[in-house]
Amino acid sequence: MCNANEPAMPVLTQSPSLQNAASLGLTKREYFAGLALQGIIANCYYQSGISRESHIKESVVLADLLIAELDKGKEEK
């Protein structure tokens, strides 16, 4: 995962006091995991008695798989 820890929505600034503003906020991995968890919770699958911890772990796995697939696409270009 070469870009998993890059900012999901970087903020570019020319202010000297905010030189590292592009690194603030959620990483791509955190953002994708949150979206995956949102989908899992919104789905009736969430009601099936599976533990919350399992849903959280699954969302991180899905985020990692998405990032790995996106990274493969970058390598092929």
DSSP file (Angstrom, degrees, kcal/mol; ACC not computed):
  #  RESIDUE AA STRUCTURE BP1 BP2  ACC     N-H-->O    O-->H-N    N-H-->O    O-->H-N    TCO  KAPPA ALPHA  PHI   PSI    X-CA   Y-CA   Z-CA
    1    1 A M              0   0    0      0, 0.0     3,-0.4     0, 0.0     4,-0.2   0.000 360.0 360.0 360.0  90.9    0.0    0.0    0.0
    2    2 A C        +     0   0    0      1,-0.2     3,-0.1    65,-0.2    66,-0.1   0.757 360.0  28.2 -78.8 -21.8    2.1    2.8   -1.2
    3    3 A N  S >  S+     0   0    0     64,-0.1     3,-1.2     1,-0.1    25,-0.3   0.204  82.2 110.3-124.0  19.9   -0.4    5.6   -0.7
    4    4 A A  T 3  S+     0   0    0     -3,-0.4    25,-2.2     1,-0.3    24,-0.3   0.811  83.7  46.2 -64.2 -31.0   -2.6    4.4    2.1
    5    5 A N  T 3  S+     0   0    0     -4,-0.2    -1,-0.3    22,-0.2    -2,-0.1   0.347  86.8 108.9 -98.2   7.1   -1.3    7.0    4.5
    6    6 A E  S <  S-     0   0    0     -3,-1.2    22,-2.1     1,-0.1    23,-0.2  -0.474  85.9 -86.3 -74.1 154.6   -1.6    9.9    2.2
    7    7 A P  B     -A   27   0A   0      0, 0.0    20,-0.3     0, 0.0    -1,-0.1  -0.354  28.2-142.8 -64.1 141.8   -4.3   12.5    2.9
    8    8 A A  S    S+     0   0    0     18,-2.5    19,-0.1     1,-0.3    17,-0.1   0.887  96.8  14.2 -70.8 -39.7   -7.7   11.6    1.5
    9    9 A M  S    S-     0   0    0     17,-0.5    -1,-0.3    15,-0.2    17,-0.1  -0.671  87.9-157.1-137.1  78.7   -8.5   15.2    0.7
   10   10 A P        -     0   0    0      0, 0.0     2,-0.6     0, 0.0    12,-0.2  -0.188   6.5-142.7 -62.9 148.9   -5.4   17.3    1.0
   11   11 A V        -     0   0    0     10,-0.5     2,-0.4    13,-0.1    13,-0.2  -0.959  13.7-153.6-111.8 117.9   -5.6   21.0    1.7
   12   12 A L        +     0   0    0     -2,-0.6     2,-0.3     9,-0.1     7,-0.1  -0.759  20.8 170.7 -94.4 137.5   -3.0   23.0   -0.2
   13   13 A T        -     0   0    0     -2,-0.4     9,-0.1     5,-0.1     8,-0.1  -0.975  37.1-152.5-143.8 155.0   -1.9   26.3    1.3
   14   14 A Q        +     0   0    0     -2,-0.3     5,-0.1     3,-0.0    -1,-0.1   0.289  61.8 118.2-107.7   7.1    0.8   28.9    0.7
   15   15 A S    >   -     0   0    0      3,-0.2     3,-1.4     1,-0.1    -2,-0.1  -0.624  60.4-145.7 -77.5 125.6    0.8   30.0    4.4
   16   16 A P  G >  S+     0   0    0      0, 0.0     3,-0.9     0, 0.0    -1,-0.1   0.818  99.6  57.9 -60.1 -30.4    4.2   29.5    6.0
   17   17 A S  G 3  S+     0   0    0      1,-0.3     3,-0.2     2,-0.1    -2,-0.0   0.665 109.8  44.4 -75.0 -14.3    2.5   28.7    9.3
   18   18 A L  G X   +     0   0    0     -3,-1.4     3,-1.9     1,-0.1    -1,-0.3  -0.225  68.3 138.8-120.2  42.4    0.6   25.8    7.7
   19   19 A Q  T <  S+     0   0    0     -3,-0.9     3,-0.4     1,-0.3    -6,-0.1   0.805  76.7  44.8 -58.8 -31.3    3.3   24.2    5.7
   20   20 A N  T >  S+     0   0    0      1,-0.2     3,-1.8    -3,-0.2    -1,-0.3   0.074  74.4 119.4-101.4  24.5    2.1   20.7    6.6
   21   21 A A  G X   +     0   0    0     -3,-1.9     3,-1.6     1,-0.3   -10,-0.5   0.796  65.3  67.2 -61.2 -28.7   -1.6   21.4    6.0
   22   22 A A  G 3  S+     0   0    0     -3,-0.4    -1,-0.3     1,-0.3    -2,-0.1   0.723  97.9  53.9 -65.9 -18.8   -1.7   18.7    3.3
   23   23 A S  G <  S+     0   0    0     -3,-1.8    -1,-0.3   -12,-0.1    -2,-0.2   0.434  87.0 104.2 -95.5   1.6   -1.1   16.0    5.9
   24   24 A L    <   +     0   0    0     -3,-1.6   -15,-0.2    -4,-0.2     2,-0.1  -0.503  67.7  22.2 -81.2 150.8   -4.0   17.1    8.1
   25   25 A G  S    S-     0   0    0     -2,-0.2     2,-0.1   -18,-0.1    -3,-0.0  -0.455 102.9 -13.5  96.5-167.2   -7.2   15.1    8.3
   26   26 A L        -     0   0    0     -2,-0.1   -18,-2.5     1,-0.1   -17,-0.5  -0.385  60.3-127.5 -73.5 146.1   -8.0   11.5    7.5
   27   27 A T  B  >  -A    7   0A   0    -20,-0.3     4,-2.5   -19,-0.1     5,-0.2  -0.435  31.1-105.5 -79.9 167.0   -5.7    9.2    5.5
   28   28 A K  H  > S+     0   0    0    -22,-2.1     4,-2.9   -24,-0.3     5,-0.2   0.897 122.7  53.1 -59.6 -39.8   -7.1    7.4    2.5
   29   29 A R  H  > S+     0   0    0    -25,-2.2     4,-2.3   -23,-0.2    -1,-0.2   0.927 110.8  45.3 -62.9 -45.6   -7.1    4.2    4.5
   30   30 A E  H  > S+     0   0    0    -26,-0.3     4,-2.2     2,-0.2    -1,-0.2   0.906 114.5  48.9 -64.2 -41.7   -9.2    5.8    7.3
   31   31 A Y  H  X S+     0   0    0     -4,-2.5     4,-2.1     2,-0.2    -2,-0.2   0.941 113.3  45.2 -64.4 -48.6  -11.6    7.4    4.8
   32   32 A F  H  X S+     0   0    0     -4,-2.9     4,-2.5     1,-0.2    -1,-0.2   0.887 112.1  52.4 -64.1 -38.8  -12.2    4.2    2.8
   33   33 A A  H  X S+     0   0    0     -4,-2.3     4,-2.6    -5,-0.2    -1,-0.2   0.906 108.9  50.7 -63.8 -40.4  -12.6    2.2    6.0
   34   34 A G  H  X S+     0   0    0     -4,-2.2     4,-2.2     2,-0.2    -2,-0.2   0.896 110.7  48.4 -63.0 -40.6  -15.2    4.7    7.2
   35   35 A L  H  X S+     0   0    0     -4,-2.1     4,-2.1     2,-0.2    -2,-0.2   0.907 111.8  49.5 -65.9 -40.9  -17.1    4.5    4.0
   36   36 A A  H  X S+     0   0    0     -4,-2.5     4,-2.4     2,-0.2    -2,-0.2   0.924 111.5  48.5 -63.7 -43.8  -17.0    0.7    4.1
   37   37 A L  H  X S+     0   0    0     -4,-2.6     4,-2.7     1,-0.2     5,-0.2   0.889 108.5  54.5 -63.7 -39.2  -18.3    0.6    7.7
   38   38 A Q  H  X S+     0   0    0     -4,-2.2     4,-2.2     1,-0.2    -1,-0.2   0.920 110.3  46.6 -59.5 -44.0  -21.0    3.1    6.7
   39   39 A G  H  X S+     0   0    0     -4,-2.1     4,-1.2     2,-0.2    -2,-0.2   0.896 111.7  50.5 -65.6 -40.7  -22.1    0.7    4.0
   40   40 A I  H  < S+     0   0    0     -4,-2.4     6,-0.6     1,-0.2     3,-0.3   0.926 113.2  45.7 -62.7 -44.9  -22.0   -2.4    6.3
   41   41 A I  H  < S+     0   0    0     -4,-2.7    -2,-0.2     1,-0.2    -1,-0.2   0.879 111.4  51.9 -67.5 -37.8  -24.1   -0.6    8.9
   42   42 A A  H  < S+     0   0    0     -4,-2.2    -1,-0.2    -5,-0.2     2,-0.2   0.719  97.7  84.3 -71.4 -20.5  -26.6    0.7    6.3
   43   43 A N  S >< S-     0   0    0     -4,-1.2     3,-1.7    -3,-0.3     4,-0.3  -0.533  87.5-124.2 -84.0 148.3  -27.1   -2.8    4.9
   44   44 A C  G >  S+     0   0    0      1,-0.3     3,-1.6    -2,-0.2     4,-0.2   0.703 105.2  80.4 -63.8 -17.3  -29.5   -5.3    6.5
   45   45 A Y  G >  S+     0   0    0      1,-0.3     3,-1.6     2,-0.2     5,-0.3   0.813  81.1  66.1 -55.7 -32.0  -26.4   -7.6    6.8
   46   46 A Y  G X  S+     0   0    0     -3,-1.7     3,-0.5    -6,-0.6    -1,-0.3   0.773  92.5  60.6 -62.4 -27.3  -25.5   -5.5    9.9
   47   47 A Q  G <  S+     0   0    0     -3,-1.6    -1,-0.3    -4,-0.3    -2,-0.2   0.455  76.2  97.4 -79.8  -0.7  -28.6   -6.9   11.7
   48   48 A S  G <  S-     0   0    0     -3,-1.6    -1,-0.2    -4,-0.2    -2,-0.1   0.321 102.9-100.8 -80.2   9.8  -27.4  -10.5   11.5
   49   49 A G  S <  S+     0   0    0     -3,-0.5     2,-0.2     1,-0.3    -1,-0.1   0.562  71.8 145.9  87.2   7.4  -25.9  -10.7   15.0
   50   50 A I        -     0   0    0     -5,-0.3    -1,-0.3    -4,-0.2     5,-0.1  -0.575  56.5-100.2 -76.7 142.4  -22.3  -10.3   13.9
   51   51 A S     >  -     0   0    0     -2,-0.2     4,-1.7     1,-0.1     3,-0.2  -0.194  20.2-121.7 -64.5 153.6  -20.3   -8.4   16.5
   52   52 A R  H  > S+     0   0    0      1,-0.2     4,-2.3     2,-0.2     5,-0.2   0.881 113.8  57.9 -60.1 -39.1  -19.5   -4.7   16.1
   53   53 A E  H  > S+     0   0    0      1,-0.2     4,-2.5     2,-0.2    -1,-0.2   0.875 103.6  52.5 -61.5 -37.5  -15.8   -5.5   16.3
   54   54 A S  H  > S+     0   0    0      2,-0.2     4,-2.4     1,-0.2    -1,-0.2   0.900 109.0  49.6 -65.1 -40.7  -16.1   -7.9   13.3
   55   55 A H  H  X S+     0   0    0     -4,-1.7     4,-2.0     2,-0.2    -2,-0.2   0.905 111.6  49.0 -64.3 -40.9  -17.8   -5.2   11.2
   56   56 A I  H  X S+     0   0    0     -4,-2.3     4,-1.6     2,-0.2    -2,-0.2   0.931 112.3  47.2 -65.2 -45.7  -15.0   -2.7   12.1
   57   57 A K  H  X S+     0   0    0     -4,-2.5     4,-2.2     1,-0.2    -2,-0.2   0.898 111.1  52.4 -62.7 -40.5  -12.3   -5.2   11.2
   58   58 A E  H  X S+     0   0    0     -4,-2.4     4,-2.6     1,-0.2    -1,-0.2   0.879 105.6  54.3 -63.3 -38.3  -14.1   -6.1    7.9
   59   59 A S  H  X S+     0   0    0     -4,-2.0     4,-2.0     2,-0.2    -1,-0.2   0.878 109.1  48.1 -65.2 -36.1  -14.3   -2.4    7.0
   60   60 A V  H  X S+     0   0    0     -4,-1.6     4,-2.6     2,-0.2    -2,-0.2   0.901 110.9  51.0 -69.4 -40.7  -10.5   -2.0    7.4
   61   61 A V  H  X S+     0   0    0     -4,-2.2     4,-2.4     2,-0.2    -2,-0.2   0.927 111.0  48.6 -60.4 -44.9   -9.9   -5.2    5.4
   62   62 A L  H  X S+     0   0    0     -4,-2.6     4,-2.3     1,-0.2    -1,-0.2   0.901 110.6  50.8 -62.8 -40.9  -12.1   -3.8    2.6
   63   63 A A  H  X S+     0   0    0     -4,-2.0     4,-2.5     1,-0.2    -1,-0.2   0.924 110.6  49.0 -62.3 -44.0  -10.3   -0.5    2.7
   64   64 A D  H  X S+     0   0    0     -4,-2.6     4,-2.4     1,-0.2    -2,-0.2   0.892 110.7  50.5 -63.3 -39.8   -6.9   -2.2    2.4
   65   65 A L  H  X S+     0   0    0     -4,-2.4     4,-2.2     2,-0.2    -1,-0.2   0.904 110.6  49.5 -64.3 -41.3   -8.1   -4.3   -0.5
   66   66 A L  H  X S+     0   0    0     -4,-2.3     4,-2.5     2,-0.2    -2,-0.2   0.932 112.2  47.2 -63.7 -45.7   -9.4   -1.2   -2.3
   67   67 A I  H  X S+     0   0    0     -4,-2.5     4,-2.6     1,-0.2    -2,-0.2   0.908 111.2  51.6 -63.6 -41.5   -6.1    0.7   -1.8
   68   68 A A  H  X S+     0   0    0     -4,-2.4     4,-1.9     1,-0.2    -1,-0.2   0.907 111.1  48.0 -61.4 -41.3   -4.1   -2.4   -3.0
   69   69 A E  H  X S+     0   0    0     -4,-2.2     4,-1.7     2,-0.2    -2,-0.2   0.904 112.1  48.7 -67.3 -40.8   -6.2   -2.6   -6.1
   70   70 A L  H  X S+     0   0    0     -4,-2.5     4,-1.4     1,-0.2    -2,-0.2   0.880 109.6  53.0 -65.3 -37.7   -5.8    1.2   -6.8
   71   71 A D  H  X S+     0   0    0     -4,-2.6     4,-1.9     1,-0.2    -1,-0.2   0.874 105.3  54.5 -64.5 -37.7   -2.1    0.8   -6.2
   72   72 A K  H  X S+     0   0    0     -4,-1.9     4,-1.7     1,-0.2    -1,-0.2   0.906 105.1  54.1 -61.8 -40.8   -1.9   -2.0   -8.8
   73   73 A G  H  X S+     0   0    0     -4,-1.7     4,-0.7     1,-0.2    -1,-0.2   0.858 107.7  49.7 -62.1 -35.8   -3.6    0.3  -11.3
   74   74 A K  H  < S+     0   0    0     -4,-1.4     3,-0.4     1,-0.2    -1,-0.2   0.869 109.5  51.6 -69.3 -37.5   -0.9    3.0  -10.8
   75   75 A E  H  < S+     0   0    0     -4,-1.9    -2,-0.2     1,-0.2    -1,-0.2   0.816 105.4  55.8 -69.4 -30.8    1.9    0.4  -11.2
   76   76 A E  H  <        0   0    0     -4,-1.7    -1,-0.2     1,-0.2    -2,-0.2   0.710 360.0 360.0 -76.0 -20.4    0.4   -0.8  -14.6
   77   77 A K     <        0   0    0     -4,-0.7    -1,-0.2    -3,-0.4    -2,-0.1   0.480 360.0 360.0 -76.7 360.0    0.4    2.7  -16.1
